[in-house]
């Protein structure tokens, strides 16, 4: 059954509570964006959808992979009648809403506690002073040169006798100089300039702490997976917590991890396969490419020690028992038998916060079969909002895309009138306008460079007709500490986001128009098919109208003769070439006949996409 608890009042969940509830007759797919702690909105959104829809294809990146994994497990539990199903998402909501619980899931490595404290200070509300204080705690030895500096000042003043006052005057002059420099840089005087000058005058030896901690942290991260939090390695860490909830929702013991094959092929209570297609994304930094899980994982191996603090002991034991051992490494199970939890951890590896995951694969490009390490990091690096997952030319069911976004603001920083904390798709004949972000300093400039590098494709994809009408947003107030890297969100903020997620789910179920979506996709698909076959009418301004007809026409005779001049025919023979050429030309001629009813190509809907051959990621 799909019920949403009102607030943090404890679970009313009972095992098999959804057995007698009829399965929804409508189906949907769902894709969820990454966003670290912003993901607390997802369970409530899914709960608002599950009463109406049966989830068929489920995808996500980074924290979206948490929601994808738990949604898939809940759907599995609902269909098999074994587990707690979607009631388990209520339990997760209740736990996340406990004060301090979210932060407790992120347990750093034993050697990374100090750097983790600096990280928390950097993403918290304390500002530079809190960060510097955290740095000083990791380099207490700088107290020695600090005391030495103070002793030097006192000694110099004492030795100068009646001219002792020169020392404080010089220090004051230094403070004034720093203040004036701050005025030049910032354009106006600020108290921070005075405090900075005073701090440098009397406490400059403290600056030695920064390179000291920096070098030590660099070396520690390089030796330990390039991150602070491994994910497991003890009770109560994120992966341990998620493993418990996945298994409970699916109705499996913790020694029998849920796998992708179970989701697809196990029989439900109705005797039919569960039929859940779960997909996540990760990033293979060693080959510089995004990868889709579980599809791209055959051939990879792992060293048990590399996963000891990454996976719960029960999952690692299962991998050891079900993998193929090879020269001290273990080959990951294939044919869909990859545990869902391992795929989640490969996707949820936010750089620096989480350790990267080391797997191995043969170094085929060197002609050797020796296994070399491959480092996997966050799926959001390559595609943080994989809205393209499960996309079809013409959809059989909706693929909802749940996202996060800041509130739209005016140039003076005010929220645009009429905007709410739930972002709905635009009307069918309206474009999704690019979201304007103010840039006022170097930090904002750098942040937008990273945002563009990471998300430009996902952002523009979500603006296209056929995509934009299925994107629903939870608007976040980042300055108020909502979501993002804020691991220390208080219970009140988390419950506010959970309620926002519920309203996003309700809005999705209530406002999505499948008939309109299908027609939009139909029109866009046929426009691209027509352009691909016969080209454009607007080939001016130096643009080649293109089209298969223009390119294939001069070569039709070669196809008819069965000799196209290519050295590699990929298994085709002359008879096939002749028939294929005729079929291709028939297709072009049929597309040309579409002018009889006015063609598909027009200036609507906009913006117009292009059809290209691209990697399947």
C-alpha positions in Angstrom: 0.0 0.0 0.0 1.1 3.6 -0.6 0.6 5.8 2.4 2.6 8.9 3.4 3.2 9.5 7.0 2.4 12.9 8.3 5.6 14.0 9.9 7.9 12.0 12.0 5.4 9.9 14.0 6.9 6.5 13.6 6.1 3.7 11.2 2.8 1.8 11.0 4.4 -0.7 8.6 3.6 -4.3 8.8 5.2 -7.1 6.7 3.3 -7.9 3.5 1.0 -4.9 4.2 0.5 -4.5 0.4 -0.3 -8.1 -0.5 -4.1 -7.6 -0.7 -3.9 -4.2 -2.4 -4.6 -4.4 -6.1 -1.7 -3.4 -8.4 -2.2 -0.1 -10.2 -3.4 -0.6 -13.8 -1.3 2.4 -15.1 2.4 2.1 -15.7 5.2 4.7 -15.7 8.9 5.1 -15.9 10.8 7.5 -13.6 14.2 9.2 -13.6 15.6 11.1 -10.7 18.4 13.8 -10.7 21.4 13.7 -8.4 21.9 16.3 -5.7 23.4 14.9 -2.5 21.1 15.8 0.4 18.4 17.2 -1.9 17.4 13.6 -2.4 15.3 13.6 0.8 12.4 14.9 -1.4 12.3 11.7 -3.4 10.7 9.1 -1.1 7.6 11.3 -0.6 7.3 12.0 -4.3 7.5 8.3 -5.1 4.9 7.5 -2.5 2.6 10.1 -4.0 2.9 8.4 -7.4 2.8 4.7 -6.4 -0.9 4.5 -5.7 -1.7 5.3 -9.3 1.3 3.9 -11.2 3.3 0.7 -11.4 6.9 1.5 -11.9 8.4 -0.3 -14.9 11.7 1.5 -15.7 13.5 3.3 -12.9 16.7 5.4 -13.3 18.9 7.8 -11.4 22.3 9.3 -10.9 24.2 10.0 -7.7 21.6 10.5 -4.9 19.0 9.8 -7.5 20.4 6.3 -7.5 19.3 5.9 -3.8 15.8 6.8 -4.8 16.0 4.5 -7.9 17.2 1.6 -5.9 14.6 1.9 -3.1 11.8 2.5 -5.6 12.8 -0.6 -7.5 13.0 -2.7 -4.3 9.6 -1.4 -3.2 8.0 -2.2 -6.5 9.6 -5.7 -6.3 8.2 -6.2 -2.8 4.8 -4.9 -3.8 4.5 -7.3 -6.8 5.9 -10.4 -5.0 4.1 -9.7 -1.8 7.2 -10.7 0.2 8.4 -7.4 1.6 7.1 -4.2 3.1 7.1 -2.6 -0.4 6.5 1.1 -0.5 5.8 1.2 3.3 9.5 1.0 3.7 9.9 4.5 2.1 7.8 5.8 5.0 10.2 4.3 7.4 13.1 5.9 5.6 11.3 9.3 5.7 10.8 8.9 9.5 14.4 8.1 10.1 15.7 10.9 7.9 13.5 13.4 9.8 15.2 12.6 13.1 17.5 15.3 14.3 21.1 14.6 13.2 20.3 11.2 11.5 21.2 12.3 8.0 24.6 13.5 9.1 25.2 10.3 11.0 25.0 8.3 7.8 28.2 9.9 6.5 31.0 8.2 8.4 34.5 9.2 7.4 37.5 7.0 7.3 39.4 6.8 10.6 42.3 8.8 9.1 40.0 11.4 7.5 38.2 12.7 10.6 40.1 16.0 10.6 39.6 16.7 6.9 36.0 15.7 7.2 35.5 18.3 10.0 37.0 20.9 7.6 34.7 19.8 4.9 31.6 20.2 7.2 32.8 23.6 8.2 33.2 24.6 4.5 29.7 23.5 3.6 28.1 24.8 6.8 27.0 28.3 7.7 30.0 29.4 9.8 31.9 31.0 7.0 35.6 31.4 6.5 36.2 31.7 10.3 34.7 28.3 10.9 36.8 26.8 8.2 40.1 28.3 9.4 39.3 27.2 13.0 38.8 23.7 11.7 42.1 23.9 9.9 43.9 25.1 13.0 42.6 22.1 15.0 44.4 19.9 12.6 47.7 21.8 12.9 48.0 22.6 16.6 51.8 22.8 16.3 51.5 26.3 14.8 50.9 27.5 18.3 54.7 27.2 18.8 55.7 29.7 16.0 52.7 31.9 17.1 54.0 32.2 20.6 57.5 32.8 19.2 56.2 35.7 17.2 54.5 37.2 20.2 57.6 36.8 22.3 59.7 38.5 19.5 57.3 41.5 19.5 57.6 41.8 23.3 61.4 41.4 23.2 61.8 44.0 20.4 59.6 46.5 22.3 61.6 45.9 25.5 64.9 46.4 23.8 63.8 49.7 22.2 63.3 51.2 25.6 61.5 54.5 25.5 60.8 54.0 21.8 58.7 50.8 22.5 55.7 52.6 21.0 57.1 52.1 17.5 56.2 48.4 17.6 52.4 48.9 18.1 52.5 51.8 15.6 54.0 49.6 12.9 51.4 46.9 13.7 48.7 49.6 13.4 50.2 50.8 10.1 50.1 47.2 8.8 46.4 47.0 9.8 45.7 50.2 7.9 47.5 48.9 4.8 45.5 45.7 4.7 42.3 47.7 5.2 43.2 50.0 2.2 44.0 46.9 0.1 40.6 45.5 1.0 39.0 48.8 -0.1 40.8 48.6 -3.5 39.8 45.0 -4.1 36.2 45.2 -2.8 35.5 48.7 -3.9 34.5 49.8 -0.4 35.7 49.6 3.1 34.5 46.7 5.2 35.2 45.7 8.8 36.7 42.4 7.5 39.6 44.4 6.2 40.4 45.6 9.7 40.1 42.2 11.3 42.2 40.6 8.5 44.9 43.2 9.0 44.9 42.7 12.7 44.9 38.9 12.4 47.9 39.0 10.0 49.8 41.4 12.1 49.6 39.4 15.3 48.9 35.9 14.1 50.5 35.4 10.7 52.3 32.2 11.8 48.9 30.5 11.9 48.9 30.6 8.1 51.4 27.8 8.2 48.5 25.5 9.1 47.0 25.8 5.6 49.8 24.3 3.5 50.5 21.8 6.3 47.0 20.5 6.3 46.8 20.8 2.6 49.8 18.6 1.9 48.8 16.0 4.5 45.2 15.9 3.1 46.5 15.6 -0.4 48.6 12.6 0.5 45.9 11.0 2.6 43.3 11.3 -0.2 45.7 9.9 -2.8 46.3 6.9 -0.7 42.7 6.2 0.3 40.5 6.4 -2.7 40.4 10.1 -3.2 37.5 10.7 -0.7 36.5 10.9 2.9 33.5 8.6 3.3 33.8 5.0 2.1 30.1 4.2 2.6 30.3 1.2 4.9 32.9 -0.4 7.1 30.7 -0.4 10.2 27.1 -0.3 11.4 24.9 2.7 10.6 26.8 4.0 7.6 25.0 5.0 4.4 25.4 1.8 2.5 24.6 -0.3 5.6 21.4 1.7 6.1 20.4 1.6 2.5 21.1 -2.2 2.3 18.7 -2.8 5.2 15.9 -0.8 3.6 16.3 -2.3 0.1 16.2 -5.8 1.6 13.3 -5.1 3.8 11.3 -3.5 1.0 12.0 -6.5 -1.3 11.4 -9.1 1.4 14.9 -10.6 1.2 17.3 -11.5 4.0 20.4 -9.3 4.2 22.5 -12.2 3.1 20.7 -12.4 -0.2 21.2 -9.0 -1.9 18.6 -7.8 -4.4 20.0 -8.1 -7.9 19.0 -6.6 -11.3 18.0 -10.0 -12.6 15.6 -10.5 -9.6 14.0 -7.2 -10.5 13.5 -8.2 -14.1 12.8 -11.9 -14.0 11.5 -13.0 -10.6 7.8 -13.9 -10.6 5.3 -11.7 -8.9 2.3 -12.8 -6.9 0.3 -12.8 -10.2 2.7 -15.4 -11.8 4.1 -12.8 -14.2 7.7 -11.5 -14.1 8.2 -8.4 -11.9 9.6 -6.7 -15.0 11.4 -3.8 -13.4 14.2 -2.3 -15.5 16.5 -0.4 -13.1 19.4 1.6 -14.5 21.9 3.9 -13.0 24.9 5.9 -14.2 28.5 6.0 -13.0 31.7 7.5 -14.4 34.8 5.6 -15.2 37.5 8.1 -14.7 40.2 5.8 -15.9 38.7 5.7 -19.4 37.1 9.2 -19.1 33.5 8.1 -19.9 30.1 7.7 -18.3 28.8 4.2 -18.0 25.3 2.7 -17.6 24.7 0.1 -14.9 24.3 -2.8 -15.0 24.7 -3.0 -18.7 28.4 -1.9 -19.0 29.8 -3.9 -16.1 30.6 -7.4 -17.6 34.4 -8.0 -17.6 35.2 -6.0 -14.5 36.9 -7.6 -11.4 37.4 -6.5 -7.9 39.9 -7.0 -5.1 38.0 -7.9 -1.9 40.1 -5.5 0.2 39.0 -2.6 -2.1 35.3 -3.2 -1.3 35.7 -4.0 2.4 34.8 -0.5 3.6 32.6 0.2 0.6 30.0 -2.6 0.8 28.3 -4.2 3.9 30.0 -7.5 4.8 27.0 -9.6 3.7 27.1 -8.1 0.2 30.9 -8.5 -0.1 30.5 -12.2 1.0 27.8 -12.7 -1.6 30.0 -11.2 -4.3 32.9 -13.4 -3.3 30.7 -16.5 -3.4 29.0 -15.7 -6.7 31.9 -14.2 -8.6 34.6 -16.0 -10.5 38.0 -15.9 -8.8 41.0 -15.1 -11.0 44.5 -14.4 -9.8 43.6 -12.8 -6.5 40.7 -10.9 -8.0 37.0 -11.7 -8.3 35.1 -11.2 -11.5 31.8 -9.5 -10.9 28.7 -11.6 -11.5 27.3 -11.2 -15.0 23.9 -11.6 -16.7 22.1 -9.2 -14.5 23.3 -10.8 -11.2 25.0 -7.6 -10.0 23.7 -6.5 -6.6 21.7 -3.3 -6.8 23.6 -1.9 -3.8 27.0 -2.1 -5.5 25.5 -0.3 -8.5 24.2 2.4 -6.2 27.6 2.9 -4.6 29.3 3.1 -8.0 26.8 5.9 -8.9 26.8 7.7 -5.5 30.5 8.7 -5.3 30.4 12.4 -5.0 34.0 13.5 -5.6 36.1 14.2 -2.4 33.1 13.5 -0.1 32.9 9.8 -1.1 35.8 7.6 -1.9 36.0 6.5 -5.5 35.5 2.7 -6.1 38.4 0.8 -7.6 37.6 -2.1 -9.9 39.9 -3.9 -12.4 39.7 -4.8 -16.1 42.2 -6.3 -18.6 44.4 -3.7 -20.3 43.2 -4.7 -23.7 44.5 -1.6 -25.5 48.1 -2.7 -24.7 47.6 -6.2 -26.0 47.9 -7.7 -22.5 45.4 -9.5 -20.4 46.8 -8.2 -17.1 44.1 -6.5 -15.1 44.7 -2.8 -14.4 42.8 -0.6 -11.9 39.8 1.4 -13.0 38.5 4.2 -10.7 34.8 4.8 -10.7 33.3 8.0 -9.4 29.9 9.8 -9.2 27.4 9.2 -12.0 26.5 12.8 -11.9 29.9 13.8 -13.4 28.9 12.7 -16.8 25.1 13.0 -16.5 23.6 14.3 -13.3 20.0 14.3 -14.7 19.9 11.3 -17.2 16.5 12.4 -18.6 17.4 10.5 -21.7 17.1 7.1 -20.0 14.2 5.0 -21.3 13.6 7.5 -24.0 11.7 6.3 -27.1 10.7 7.9 -30.4 7.1 7.4 -29.4 6.4 6.5 -25.7 4.1 3.8 -24.6 3.9 5.2 -21.1 5.1 8.4 -19.3 8.7 8.7 -18.1 8.5 11.2 -15.3 11.7 13.2 -14.6 12.0 14.5 -11.1 14.6 17.3 -10.7 15.8 20.1 -8.3 16.2 23.7 -9.2 16.7 27.1 -7.4 13.8 29.5 -7.3 13.7 31.7 -10.4 14.8 35.2 -9.4 14.8 38.7 -10.8 18.0 40.7 -11.3 17.5 42.2 -7.9 17.4 38.8 -6.2 13.7 38.5 -5.6 11.7 35.3 -6.4 9.8 35.8 -9.7 6.2 36.6 -9.0 3.8 33.7 -9.2 6.5 31.0 -8.8 6.1 28.4 -6.1 8.3 25.7 -4.6 7.0 23.1 -7.0 8.1 23.7 -10.6 5.6 22.5 -13.2 6.2 22.0 -17.0 5.4 24.8 -19.3 2.3 24.7 -21.5 2.6 22.6 -24.7 3.1 25.6 -27.0 5.5 27.4 -24.5 9.3 26.9 -24.3 11.0 26.1 -21.1 13.1 29.3 -20.7 16.7 29.0 -19.7 17.1 29.7 -16.0 19.1 32.9 -15.3 21.6 32.7 -12.5 23.2 35.9 -11.2 27.0 36.0 -11.2 28.5 38.6 -8.9 31.9 37.3 -7.8 34.7 34.9 -8.7 33.1 32.1 -6.7 29.9 32.4 -8.6 31.7 32.6 -11.8 33.7 29.4 -11.1 30.5 27.6 -9.9 28.7 28.4 -13.1 31.7 27.2 -15.2 31.4 23.8 -13.3 27.6 23.8 -13.7 27.9 24.3 -17.4 30.6 21.7 -17.9 28.7 19.1 -16.0 25.1 19.8 -16.9 24.8 21.6 -20.2 23.6 18.6 -22.1 21.1 17.5 -19.4 19.8 21.0 -19.0 19.2 21.6 -22.8 17.8 18.1 -23.2 15.2 18.8 -20.5 14.1 22.0 -22.4 13.2 20.1 -25.6 9.6 19.3 -26.6 8.9 15.7 -25.7 11.1 16.1 -22.6 10.1 19.3 -20.9 6.5 18.3 -20.4 7.6 15.5 -18.1 10.1 17.4 -15.9 8.8 18.3 -12.5 11.0 20.3 -10.1 11.4 20.7 -6.4 12.5 24.2 -5.9 15.3 24.6 -3.3 16.3 27.6 -1.2 20.1 27.0 -1.1 20.8 30.1 1.0 18.4 28.8 3.6 20.3 25.6 3.8 18.0 23.4 1.8 19.6 20.4 0.0 22.9 20.3 -1.8 26.0 19.7 0.2 24.4 20.6 3.5 24.8 17.4 5.4 23.8 19.1 8.6 20.2 20.0 7.7 18.0 20.1 10.7 14.9 18.0 11.1 12.6 20.9 10.4 14.3 21.6 7.0 14.2 17.9 6.1 10.5 17.6 6.9 9.9 20.7 4.8 11.6 19.1 1.9 9.8 15.8 2.3 6.5 17.7 2.2 7.7 19.5 -0.9 8.5 16.1 -2.5 5.0 14.9 -1.7 3.5 17.9 -3.5 5.8 17.3 -6.5 4.5 13.8 -6.7 0.9 14.9 -6.4 1.4 17.5 -9.1 3.0 15.0 -11.4 0.2 12.5 -11.1 -2.5 15.3 -11.4 -1.2 17.4 -14.3 0.7 15.1 -16.6 -1.1 14.8 -20.0 -0.1 11.6 -21.7 -2.1 12.3 -24.9 -0.4 15.6 -25.3 3.0 14.1 -24.6 2.5 11.4 -27.1 1.4 13.8 -29.8 4.3 16.1 -29.1 6.8 13.2 -29.4 5.0 11.9 -32.5 5.4 15.2 -34.2 9.0 15.7 -33.1 10.0 12.1 -34.2 8.3 12.4 -37.6 9.8 15.8 -38.2 13.3 14.4 -37.6 12.5 11.3 -39.7 11.4 13.6 -42.6 14.4 15.8 -42.3 16.7 12.8 -42.2 15.2 11.3 -45.3 14.5 14.3 -47.6 16.3 17.2 -45.9 15.1 20.7 -45.0 13.4 23.3 -47.1 15.5 26.0 -45.5 18.9 25.1 -46.8 19.9 28.8 -47.3 22.6 30.7 -45.6 25.2 28.1 -46.5 23.4 25.3 -44.7 23.2 22.0 -46.7 19.6 20.8 -46.6 21.0 17.3 -46.2 18.8 14.2 -46.3 19.3 10.6 -47.2 17.9 11.3 -50.7 20.6 13.8 -51.6 23.5 11.6 -50.3 22.1 8.2 -51.4 20.9 9.2 -54.9 24.3 9.3 -56.6 25.1 5.9 -55.1 21.9 4.1 -55.8 23.3 2.5 -59.0 26.2 1.0 -57.0 23.8 -0.5 -54.6 21.6 -1.9 -57.4 24.7 -3.5 -58.9 25.7 -5.0 -55.5 29.2 -3.3 -55.6 29.4 -0.3 -53.3 33.2 -0.1 -53.3 33.6 -0.7 -49.6 36.2 -3.2 -48.4 34.3 -4.3 -45.3 30.6 -5.2 -45.8 30.0 -6.4 -42.3 28.6 -9.7 -43.4 26.4 -8.4 -46.2 26.5 -9.8 -49.8 25.7 -8.3 -53.2 22.1 -9.6 -53.2 21.4 -7.9 -49.8 23.0 -4.6 -51.1 20.7 -4.6 -54.1 17.5 -5.2 -52.1 18.6 -2.8 -49.3 19.3 -0.1 -51.8 15.9 -0.5 -53.4 14.2 -0.4 -50.0 16.1 2.7 -49.0 15.1 4.6 -52.1 11.4 3.5 -51.7 11.6 5.0 -48.2 12.9 8.3 -49.5 10.2 8.4 -52.2 7.5 7.7 -49.6 8.8 10.6 -47.5 8.8 12.9 -50.5 5.1 12.1 -51.0 4.3 13.5 -47.5 4.1 16.9 -49.2 0.6 15.9 -50.3 -0.8 16.6 -46.8 1.6 19.4 -45.9 4.7 17.6 -44.5 5.6 17.2 -40.8 8.4 19.8 -40.7 7.3 23.3 -39.4 8.5 25.9 -36.9 6.6 24.2 -34.1 7.2 22.9 -31.5 10.3 24.8 -30.4 13.2 24.6 -29.8 13.7 22.1 -32.6 16.1 19.2 -31.8 18.4 17.4 -34.2 18.7 13.7 -34.8 22.3 12.5 -34.6 24.2 9.2 -34.1 25.6 9.4 -30.6 27.0 6.9 -28.0 24.4 5.0 -26.0 25.1 6.1 -22.5 
